Amino acid sequence: MRARQLEVGATLRKCSSDTLTCENRSVLRAPERHAPERQGVRLKSRQIRSLVSSEGHLELSLADIEIPAPGPDEVVVRVEASPINPSDLGLLLGPADMSQATASGTAEFPLVTAPIPEQLVASQADRFGESMAAGNEGAGVVVEAGSSDAAQALRGKTVAAIAREMYSQYRLMDVSQCLVLHEGTTPTEGASCFVNPLTVLGMVETMRLEGHTALVHTAAASNLGQMLQKVCNDEGIELVNVVRRPEHVELLRGIGATYVCDTSSASFEEDLTQALMDSGATLAFDATGGGPLANQLLNCMETAAKAKDPGFNRYGSNIHKQVYIYGGLDTSPTVLHRTYGLAWGLGGWLLTPFLERIGPEATERLRQRVADEVTTTFASEYAREISLAEALDLDNIAVYNRRATGEKYLINPNKDLD
Ligand SMILES: NC(=O)c1ccc[n+]([C@@H]2O[C@H](COP(=O)([O-])OP(=O)(O)OC[C@H]3O[C@@H](n4cnc5c(N)ncnc54)[C@H](OP(=O)(O)O)[C@@H]3O)[C@@H](O)[C@H]2O)c1
C-alpha cells in the first residue's frame, strides 16, 4: 500500500534538533512520498522516527503526522499495542552503538543520538537522510472506516496488522491488512499476531515442503521458540531446542520440550548429536546467525546421519542436512569448518518470501489459525508496556536492546497521550 500520510511541518520543526544537518532537515520537510491525494486531512498522529546520517549518526525522534480520511477500502486504526521485536530493532537502532547514545530534546519530544561504528556506516547507505517510521506489527481499534462494505464492517473492531509504521498513534491501512481478532481479545493479546506466529507456522510448513520430519531451533527460549514448542507438541513433531543458559532448559521443559541442549554445557555437542539421532531432525532454524553454531548443527547432524549409515564415504553421508539462518542475534561472522561432506545447505529464511511462496490461500489459513489461538499457542509475554516517549528513554533502550528472554517491551503509542 502506498504511504499517504502527511507530515506536519510545524511539529517536525519542534522535534528536529539543532544537531540535524541541513541535508536531514530538507528530507524531513519534503515528505512527497507521504503526500495525500485527496482532501480531508484532519487526524493528528504521533510516531517514532529513526534517521541515519551519512556522517554516521543514528537519530531517534518523535514526529506528528496527519492521517488523511480513509479511501473506500481503507480504515484508520488507533494503535494500542505494538511489540519491539528483534526485527524492529534492525530499523529502529540499526548498527548504532547504543552504549554511546546521548539524550536531548524535551520530555514531550525526546531526541536520542548515537554513533554508528565507522566500519558499519556504509551498510546503511540506502537509508541515509531518510526519516523512517518503525514498528512492523501491532493491534488496535478501527476508529474510522471508508465507504465500502468491507471497511464499514470493521468499524469499532479490534484488529491486528502487519503494516509497518505501527509505533504510531493512528495508522491508515487497507482492509486486507487487518486481521479481525475474536470478540474479547485485547490489542495487547493481539499485538504479536504476525511476525512470530506466522514464522513458527512457516517453519513447520517448510519442514514438510522440504521433506524433513523433525526440527532444530536455536535461541529457543524466545517468544517465538516457546510458540514453536507448543505447535510441535500439538502436531506431534519432534523439536530439538538449543539454548545458552541452564535456566532456559527448565523453562522449555516446563512447556513440554523433550530435547533441550545448552550451548554453555561441556557436553553440548554430545547432547545435540544424541538428540538429533533420537529425533531424526535434519533441518535447523538458527536465530543467532553468527559464530560457530550453524557449523556445530551441521557437524552434529552429519555425526547422527553417519551413525545410521556407518562405513567410509569420502563425500560424507547422503542425508541432506539444512540450516536456515532466520535471525541475526549474534552479529559476529558465521564460521564454517566443512567436515560434513557435501549433502548440506546453509541459507537465509524470511517470512515474507515464504508467504509469497505458499500463496494467499495458504497464508490466510495460517493467519486464521493465529487469530483462533492468539491467547493460547501464540500468546506472547511482555516485560513492560511503554509510551512512544518512554521508548526513547536511554534506560529503556538498554533493556529492550538486550533482546533477552522475558524482556520484550510493548509500545502503546497512545499511552500518556489521551
Ligand atoms: N526471518 C524471519 O522472518 C523472522 C521472523 C520473526 C522472528 N525472527 C527472529 O526470531 C528470533 C526470536 O524473536 P523473538 O521476538 O521471539 O525474540 P525474544 O522473545 O526477544 O527473545 C530473544 C531470544 O534470543 C536470545 N538471544 C539474544 N541474543 C542471543 C545471542 N547472541 N545468542 C544466542 N541467543 C541470543 C535470548 O536469550 P538470552 O536470554 O539467553 O539472551 C532470547 O531467548 C529473532 O532473532 C528474530 O529476528 C525472524
Ligand as a Chemical Component Dictionary entry (heavy atoms), coordinates in Angstrom:
data_LIG
# 
_chem_comp.id                   LIG 
_chem_comp.type                 NON-POLYMER 
_chem_comp.pdbx_formal_charge   0 
_chem_comp.three_letter_code    LIG 
# 
loop_
_chem_comp_atom.comp_id 
_chem_comp_atom.atom_id 
_chem_comp_atom.alt_atom_id 
_chem_comp_atom.type_symbol 
_chem_comp_atom.charge 
_chem_comp_atom.model_Cartn_x 
_chem_comp_atom.model_Cartn_y 
_chem_comp_atom.model_Cartn_z 
_chem_comp_atom.pdbx_ordinal 
LIG N1  N1  N 0  13.330 -14.385 9.492  1  
LIG C1  C1  C 0  12.134 -14.028 9.889  2  
LIG O1  O1  O 0  11.221 -13.860 9.052  3  
LIG C2  C2  C 0  11.852 -13.816 11.343 4  
LIG C3  C3  C 0  10.535 -13.595 11.752 5  
LIG C4  C4  C 0  10.297 -13.481 13.113 6  
LIG C5  C5  C 0  11.331 -13.539 14.045 7  
LIG N2  N2  N 1  12.607 -13.712 13.595 8  
LIG C6  C6  C 0  13.721 -13.862 14.563 9  
LIG O2  O2  O 0  13.301 -14.719 15.595 10 
LIG C7  C7  C 0  14.143 -14.521 16.716 11 
LIG C8  C8  C 0  13.327 -14.572 18.002 12 
LIG O3  O3  O 0  12.435 -13.473 18.064 13 
LIG P1  P1  P 0  11.568 -13.202 19.386 14 
LIG O4  O4  O 0  10.740 -11.999 19.150 15 
LIG O5  O5  O -1 10.894 -14.455 19.789 16 
LIG O6  O6  O 0  12.736 -12.861 20.420 17 
LIG P2  P2  P 0  12.694 -12.590 22.002 18 
LIG O7  O7  O 0  11.458 -13.107 22.618 19 
LIG O8  O8  O 0  13.036 -11.148 22.182 20 
LIG O9  O9  O 0  13.895 -13.479 22.523 21 
LIG C9  C9  C 0  15.203 -13.334 22.032 22 
LIG C10 C10 C 0  15.967 -14.594 22.427 23 
LIG O10 O10 O 0  17.236 -14.583 21.813 24 
LIG C11 C11 C 0  18.224 -14.990 22.753 25 
LIG N3  N3  N 0  19.457 -14.327 22.367 26 
LIG C12 C12 C 0  19.695 -12.994 22.266 27 
LIG N4  N4  N 0  20.930 -12.772 21.817 28 
LIG C13 C13 C 0  21.489 -14.000 21.627 29 
LIG C14 C14 C 0  22.767 -14.438 21.170 30 
LIG N5  N5  N 0  23.725 -13.563 20.802 31 
LIG N6  N6  N 0  22.988 -15.771 21.105 32 
LIG C15 C15 C 0  22.045 -16.666 21.453 33 
LIG N7  N7  N 0  20.816 -16.313 21.897 34 
LIG C16 C16 C 0  20.549 -14.985 21.970 35 
LIG C17 C17 C 0  17.692 -14.550 24.108 36 
LIG O11 O11 O 0  18.214 -15.418 25.073 37 
LIG P3  P3  P 0  19.083 -14.882 26.326 38 
LIG O12 O12 O 0  18.085 -14.562 27.416 39 
LIG O13 O13 O 0  19.969 -16.023 26.616 40 
LIG O14 O14 O 0  19.813 -13.641 25.861 41 
LIG C18 C18 C 0  16.181 -14.742 23.927 42 
LIG O15 O15 O 0  15.767 -16.035 24.294 43 
LIG C19 C19 C 0  14.861 -13.198 16.460 44 
LIG O16 O16 O 0  16.184 -13.462 16.062 45 
LIG C20 C20 C 0  14.083 -12.599 15.285 46 
LIG O17 O17 O 0  14.872 -11.728 14.491 47 
LIG C21 C21 C 0  12.891 -13.853 12.276 48 
# 
loop_
_chem_comp_bond.comp_id 
_chem_comp_bond.atom_id_1 
_chem_comp_bond.atom_id_2 
_chem_comp_bond.value_order 
_chem_comp_bond.pdbx_ordinal 
LIG N1  C1  SING 1  
LIG C1  O1  DOUB 2  
LIG C1  C2  SING 3  
LIG C2  C3  SING 4  
LIG C2  C21 DOUB 5  
LIG C3  C4  DOUB 6  
LIG C4  C5  SING 7  
LIG C5  N2  DOUB 8  
LIG N2  C6  SING 9  
LIG N2  C21 SING 10 
LIG C6  O2  SING 11 
LIG C6  C20 SING 12 
LIG O2  C7  SING 13 
LIG C7  C8  SING 14 
LIG C7  C19 SING 15 
LIG C8  O3  SING 16 
LIG O3  P1  SING 17 
LIG P1  O4  DOUB 18 
LIG P1  O5  SING 19 
LIG P1  O6  SING 20 
LIG O6  P2  SING 21 
LIG P2  O7  DOUB 22 
LIG P2  O8  SING 23 
LIG P2  O9  SING 24 
LIG O9  C9  SING 25 
LIG C9  C10 SING 26 
LIG C10 O10 SING 27 
LIG C10 C18 SING 28 
LIG O10 C11 SING 29 
LIG C11 N3  SING 30 
LIG C11 C17 SING 31 
LIG N3  C12 SING 32 
LIG N3  C16 SING 33 
LIG C12 N4  DOUB 34 
LIG N4  C13 SING 35 
LIG C13 C14 SING 36 
LIG C13 C16 DOUB 37 
LIG C14 N5  SING 38 
LIG C14 N6  DOUB 39 
LIG N6  C15 SING 40 
LIG C15 N7  DOUB 41 
LIG N7  C16 SING 42 
LIG C17 O11 SING 43 
LIG C17 C18 SING 44 
LIG O11 P3  SING 45 
LIG P3  O12 DOUB 46 
LIG P3  O13 SING 47 
LIG P3  O14 SING 48 
LIG C18 O15 SING 49 
LIG C19 O16 SING 50 
LIG C19 C20 SING 51 
LIG C20 O17 SING 52 
# 
